[in-house]
Amino acid sequence: MRVEVAYALPEKQKIITLEVEDGCSVREAVRRSNMEAFFPGLDVETVKVGIFGKAVRNADEQELKAGERVEIYRELIVDPKQARANRAAKAAKD
């Protein structure tokens, strides 16, 4: 079956299409994508992942379905709540 694995940085994005067997786990698809070759420093064993924008809790056990897109998530630089508070404080000053 065909699935995709996607990863993006602000300046660079990559989507890899893979043919995998039924029963392939989300984590195994991430490993097979060889995404770390395009993004040095990416740890495919510990990175958080999702399918079509929905986080996957156990990537080693969840099996993929044909046509799904696995998304590799980056770590947040700033907590979203803190970012909103910072924007609100800045707007209040202006």
Summary of the structure (lengths in Angstrom):
residues: 94
radius of gyration: 16.3
end to end distance: 54.1
largest distance: 56.5
contacts: 227
relative contact order: 0.22
helix: 27%
strand: 29%
